Amino acid sequence: MVVALIGLLFAMLLFGVPIYISLIFSTFITLALFTDVNSMVAVQRVFGGIDKFVLMALPFFILAANAMDVGGLSKRILNFARALVGHLYGGMAMATQIAAMFFGALSGSSPATVVAIGRIMYPELLNQGYPKKFASGLIIQSGAVSLVIPPSITIILYASATNTSVGSLFLAGLGAGLFFGGFILLFIYLYARYKNFPKGKRSSAKEIWKAIKDASWSLAVPIIIIGGISFGIFTPTEAAGVSAIYAIFVGMFVYKEIDGKKLYKLCFDSAKTSAQVLILVAAASAFGWALTVAQAPQMLAGFVAETFTSQWTFLIFLNLMLLVIGMFVDSTIALVVIAPLILASALGLGIDPIHLGIVMVLNLAIGTFTPPFGLNIFVANSITRLKMNEMLPGIMQFLWVSLIGLLIVTFIPFISTILPELIYG
């Protein structure tokens, strides 16, 4: 049954059938042909997959991300980052990465970060004399950290799939995301110094203060979200609603870049994006349930028990598996389907589910810019107008560095678990 289920899925995908239809129909047909289970149960599982309170946060965070982009919050974060590091070797590139980390903490969306940061910074990087391949690789990679730094949509999906604390995962993602982003910044600085990339002029104290003051409304968002959740002021869903209202308020009445027409459009776009994400989650949930009916978790647990005797060998296997899957499969689907399957095996080996979640999310984050099908590559193509072979050298530079960062996060759980332990004990 497992072979039939997965075989049907890949066959439909090869023929160009939309992903969510492939997931639902492969589940429906397999149940009808190979089990005594009523196929209509698959339909119930589709709706059951999104009947979870924690998923209510998704549309609000998507709305918040769009409001921040349209409302000018991302532009002011960029100016703030440039004022801080623009005078260093590779300062403009470092500012791009820092801005992506901040915007990731505002939006939780990798493609949204690539678009919001890339369309402003890519022309700036070229004007400053950066090679096209390096600039495009930087822009494509920059969105990856958005999947790790809270409020990450992907982390919310992991929490929903495994019944793990969203608050603890957000804190773990903050620690791992800051480390991962800092690791990329170190590479940018050293590489820029080696290649003698241009330095910008040093900002005066007055210019830095102005940048901080202009960005202060934007920088308050992650404090509101993470602080509110960590200290029990509101739930992740309530935090999402607060961040959306806050972003719209700032865009309309503080920065005054959102009018009635733009508000309608960003709400419409957010609803469309939310529907696209949630229908994938619903379909993947039904597919994951069918795998459970086929006893895939038990088979996987038996394989792991026989093959891997330590946490480290299991984590190496998990990294390799997810990196390959992330090249071809959307991170939403991969997470919702795979996380429940491997959770029991990981717990049996004594792996912290919080650390496991961060390792999985970081793997799939790297998958968003891994050739040939990384989503960020296609999103960035509309900005860079470069062919794959032109972007590939720059992508590979950041891919190798990211893999080293992934290994460090994987084998030093302290990076992920320190903040949840300090806050929650």
C-alpha positions in Angstrom: 0.0 0.0 0.0 2.9 2.4 0.8 4.5 1.8 -2.6 1.1 2.3 -4.3 0.4 5.5 -2.4 3.8 7.1 -3.1 4.0 5.8 -6.6 0.6 7.3 -7.5 1.7 10.6 -6.0 4.9 10.9 -8.0 3.2 9.7 -11.2 0.6 12.4 -10.9 3.2 15.0 -10.2 5.3 13.9 -13.2 2.2 14.5 -15.4 1.9 18.0 -14.1 -1.1 17.6 -11.8 -1.3 20.3 -9.1 0.4 19.2 -5.9 -2.7 19.4 -3.6 -4.8 17.4 -6.1 -2.1 14.8 -6.4 -2.0 14.4 -2.6 -5.8 14.1 -2.3 -6.4 11.8 -5.3 -3.5 9.4 -4.5 -4.9 9.1 -1.0 -8.5 8.5 -2.3 -7.5 6.0 -4.9 -5.2 4.0 -2.7 -7.8 3.7 0.1 -10.4 2.6 -2.5 -8.2 -0.1 -4.1 -6.0 -1.4 -1.4 -8.0 -1.1 1.9 -11.4 -1.7 3.4 -11.5 1.9 4.6 -14.3 4.0 3.2 -12.7 6.4 0.8 -14.8 9.3 2.0 -12.8 9.2 5.2 -10.0 10.9 3.1 -12.4 13.8 2.6 -12.9 14.0 6.4 -9.2 14.0 6.9 -8.7 16.8 4.5 -10.9 19.1 6.6 -9.6 17.6 9.9 -6.1 18.6 8.8 -6.8 22.3 9.0 -9.3 22.0 12.0 -6.5 23.1 14.4 -6.5 26.2 16.6 -2.8 26.9 16.0 -3.3 27.1 12.2 -5.5 30.2 12.8 -2.2 32.1 13.2 -1.2 31.6 9.6 -3.6 34.0 7.8 -2.8 36.7 10.3 1.0 36.4 9.9 0.6 36.4 6.1 -1.5 39.5 6.3 1.1 41.1 8.6 3.9 40.3 6.2 2.1 41.9 3.3 1.2 44.9 5.3 4.8 45.4 6.4 6.0 45.2 2.8 3.3 47.6 1.4 3.4 49.9 4.4 7.1 50.7 4.1 8.3 48.8 7.2 10.8 46.7 5.2 12.3 49.7 3.5 13.0 51.4 6.9 14.6 48.2 8.2 16.9 48.2 5.2 18.0 51.8 5.9 18.6 50.8 9.6 20.8 47.9 8.6 22.8 50.0 6.1 23.4 52.6 8.8 24.8 49.9 11.1 27.2 48.0 8.8 27.3 49.8 5.5 30.9 51.0 6.2 32.4 47.5 6.6 33.8 45.2 3.9 30.8 43.8 2.2 28.7 46.2 4.2 25.9 46.4 1.6 25.7 42.6 1.4 25.8 42.4 5.2 23.0 44.9 5.4 20.9 42.8 3.0 21.4 39.7 5.3 20.6 41.7 8.5 17.5 43.2 6.9 16.3 39.7 5.8 16.7 38.5 9.4 14.6 41.4 10.7 12.0 41.0 7.9 11.9 37.3 8.6 11.1 38.1 12.2 8.3 40.3 10.9 6.8 38.1 8.2 7.7 34.5 8.8 7.7 33.9 5.0 10.7 33.0 2.9 9.4 34.0 -0.5 8.0 37.3 0.9 11.5 38.1 2.4 13.2 37.4 -1.0 10.7 39.7 -2.8 10.6 42.5 -0.2 14.4 42.7 0.3 15.5 41.6 -3.1 13.7 44.1 -5.2 15.2 47.0 -3.2 18.7 45.6 -2.5 19.6 43.7 -5.7 19.9 46.9 -7.9 21.8 48.6 -5.0 24.3 45.7 -4.8 24.9 45.9 -8.5 25.3 49.7 -8.4 27.9 49.2 -5.6 30.0 46.9 -7.8 29.0 43.5 -6.5 29.2 40.6 -9.1 25.8 39.5 -10.3 26.4 35.9 -9.3 27.2 36.8 -5.7 24.4 39.4 -5.4 21.8 36.9 -6.8 23.1 34.1 -4.5 22.8 36.4 -1.5 19.2 37.5 -2.4 18.1 33.9 -3.0 19.6 32.6 0.3 18.5 35.6 2.4 14.9 34.3 2.6 15.9 31.0 4.2 16.4 32.3 7.7 12.8 33.5 7.6 11.7 29.9 8.1 13.6 29.6 11.3 13.3 33.0 13.0 9.9 33.5 14.6 7.1 34.0 13.7 7.9 31.2 11.3 5.0 29.8 9.4 6.9 26.5 9.0 7.5 26.3 12.8 3.8 26.7 13.4 3.1 23.8 11.0 5.6 21.6 12.8 4.0 22.5 16.1 0.6 21.6 14.6 1.8 18.3 13.2 3.6 17.1 16.3 1.6 18.8 19.1 4.7 20.6 20.3 4.7 24.0 22.1 4.7 26.9 19.7 6.2 29.2 22.3 9.2 26.9 23.0 9.7 26.4 19.3 9.7 30.1 18.6 12.3 30.7 21.3 14.4 27.8 19.9 14.0 29.2 16.4 15.2 32.6 17.6 18.4 31.2 19.0 19.1 29.0 16.0 18.1 31.7 13.5 20.3 34.3 15.1 23.2 31.8 15.0 22.6 30.8 11.5 22.2 34.4 10.3 25.3 35.4 12.2 27.2 32.5 10.5 26.2 33.8 7.1 27.3 37.3 8.1 30.7 36.1 9.1 31.1 34.4 5.7 30.0 37.6 3.9 32.5 39.7 5.8 35.5 37.3 5.3 34.6 36.7 1.6 34.2 40.4 0.9 37.5 41.1 2.6 39.2 38.4 0.6 37.7 39.7 -2.7 38.1 43.3 -1.7 34.4 44.1 -2.2 33.5 47.8 -1.9 32.9 49.5 1.4 30.3 52.3 1.8 30.8 55.5 3.8 30.5 55.4 7.5 27.2 56.8 8.8 27.4 59.6 11.3 25.9 59.3 14.7 23.1 61.6 13.6 22.3 59.4 10.5 22.3 56.2 12.7 20.0 57.9 15.2 17.6 58.9 12.3 17.7 55.4 10.9 16.9 53.9 14.3 14.1 56.4 14.9 12.5 55.8 11.5 12.7 52.0 11.9 11.6 52.0 15.6 7.9 51.3 14.7 9.1 48.4 12.5 11.6 47.0 15.0 8.9 46.8 17.7 7.0 44.0 15.9 9.3 41.1 16.8 9.5 42.3 20.4 5.7 42.4 20.6 5.4 38.9 19.0 8.2 37.0 20.8 7.9 38.9 24.1 4.1 38.5 24.2 4.2 34.8 23.5 7.2 34.0 25.8 5.8 35.8 28.8 2.2 34.5 28.4 0.6 37.8 27.5 -1.1 36.2 24.5 -1.2 33.0 22.4 0.6 32.7 19.0 -2.7 33.2 17.3 -3.4 36.3 19.3 0.1 37.5 18.6 -0.5 37.0 14.8 -3.7 39.1 15.0 -1.9 41.8 17.0 1.0 42.0 14.6 -1.3 42.3 11.6 -3.4 45.1 13.1 -0.2 46.8 14.3 1.4 46.6 10.8 -1.7 48.0 9.1 -2.0 50.8 11.7 1.7 51.8 11.2 1.5 51.6 7.4 -1.7 53.7 7.3 -1.3 56.3 10.1 2.4 56.5 10.9 4.2 56.0 7.6 1.1 56.8 5.6 1.9 54.5 2.7 -1.2 52.4 2.8 -4.5 53.9 1.6 -7.9 52.2 1.2 -7.1 50.8 -2.2 -3.8 49.3 -1.1 -5.4 47.9 2.0 -8.1 46.1 0.0 -5.4 44.6 -2.4 -3.1 43.4 0.5 -6.1 41.8 2.2 -7.1 40.1 -1.0 -3.5 38.9 -1.7 -3.2 37.7 1.9 -6.4 35.7 1.6 -5.3 34.1 -1.6 -1.9 33.1 -0.2 -3.5 31.8 3.0 -5.8 29.6 0.9 -2.9 28.2 -1.1 -1.0 27.3 2.1 -3.9 25.8 3.9 -5.1 23.7 1.0 -1.6 22.2 0.8 -1.7 21.5 4.6 -5.1 19.9 4.3 -4.1 17.7 1.5 -0.8 16.7 3.1 -2.6 15.9 6.3 -4.8 13.4 4.5 -1.8 11.9 2.7 0.1 11.6 6.0 -2.9 9.9 7.6 -3.0 7.4 4.7 0.7 6.6 5.3 -0.3 6.0 9.0 -3.0 3.6 7.9 -0.4 1.8 5.7 1.7 1.5 8.9 4.6 3.6 7.4 5.5 5.0 10.9 5.9 1.5 12.3 8.0 0.5 9.3 10.2 3.6 9.6 10.5 3.1 13.4 11.6 -0.5 12.8 14.1 0.6 10.2 15.5 3.3 12.4 15.8 0.9 15.4 17.7 -1.7 13.4 19.9 0.8 11.5 20.7 3.7 13.9 21.8 3.1 17.5 22.7 6.7 18.4 21.2 10.2 18.1 24.1 11.4 15.9 23.7 8.7 13.2 20.0 9.3 13.1 20.4 13.0 12.8 22.9 12.5 9.9 20.3 10.3 8.2 17.6 12.8 8.8 19.7 15.7 7.4 20.5 13.8 4.2 16.9 12.7 3.7 15.4 16.2 4.2 18.0 17.9 2.1 17.1 15.6 -0.8 13.4 15.9 -0.2 13.7 19.7 0.1 15.2 19.9 -3.4 12.0 18.6 -4.9 9.1 19.0 -2.5 7.5 22.1 -1.0 8.6 22.5 2.7 4.9 22.7 3.8 4.1 19.3 2.5 7.4 17.7 3.6 7.0 18.9 7.1 3.4 18.0 7.6 3.9 14.5 6.2 7.3 13.6 7.5 7.4 15.2 11.0 4.7 12.8 12.6 6.4 9.8 10.9 9.9 10.4 12.4 8.8 11.9 15.8 8.4 8.6 17.6 11.8 7.3 16.4 13.5 10.5 17.4 11.9 10.4 20.9 13.0 6.8 21.2 16.6 7.9 20.7 16.2 10.7 23.3 16.2 13.6 20.9 14.4 16.7 22.2 11.3 17.4 20.0 12.1 21.1 20.1 15.6 20.5 18.7 14.2 18.0 16.2 11.8 20.7 14.9 14.5 23.3 14.5 16.8 20.8 12.6 13.9 19.9 10.3 12.9 23.5 9.6 16.5 24.5 9.0 16.9 21.7 6.5 13.8 22.7 4.7 14.9 26.3 4.8 18.1 25.4 2.9 15.9 23.4 0.5 14.2 26.6 -0.5 17.3 27.7 -2.3 18.8 24.3 -3.3 18.8 23.6 -7.1 17.1 22.5 -9.1 13.6 23.3 -7.7 14.2 25.6 -4.7 11.3 28.0 -4.5 13.4 31.0 -3.7 15.3 30.5 -7.0 12.2 31.0 -9.0 10.9 33.8 -6.9 14.3 35.7 -7.2 14.3 35.1 -11.0 11.6 37.7 -11.4 14.0 40.2 -9.7 17.4 39.3 -11.1 16.3 38.2 -14.6 19.2 35.8 -14.7 19.2 32.2 -16.1 19.8 29.3 -13.7 23.4 28.8 -15.0 24.2 32.4 -14.2 22.8 32.2 -10.7 24.2 28.8 -9.8 27.8 29.8 -8.8 26.5 32.3 -6.3 23.8 29.9 -5.0 26.5 27.2 -4.4 28.7 29.6 -2.4 25.9 30.2 0.1 24.7 26.6 0.0 28.0 25.1 1.3 28.2 27.7 4.0 24.6 27.0 5.0 25.3 23.3 5.2 28.2 23.9 7.6 25.9 26.1 9.7 23.2 23.3 9.6 25.7 20.7 10.9 26.7 23.0 13.8 23.1 23.6 14.8 22.3 19.8 14.4 25.2 18.6 16.6 25.1 21.3 19.3 21.5 21.2 20.6 22.3 23.9 23.1 22.0 26.5 20.4 18.3 25.6 19.9 17.3 24.7 23.5 19.0 27.4 25.6 16.3 30.0 25.3 13.3 27.7 25.9 15.1 26.3 29.0 15.8 29.8 30.3 12.3 31.0 29.8 10.2 27.9 30.5 12.6 25.8 32.6 
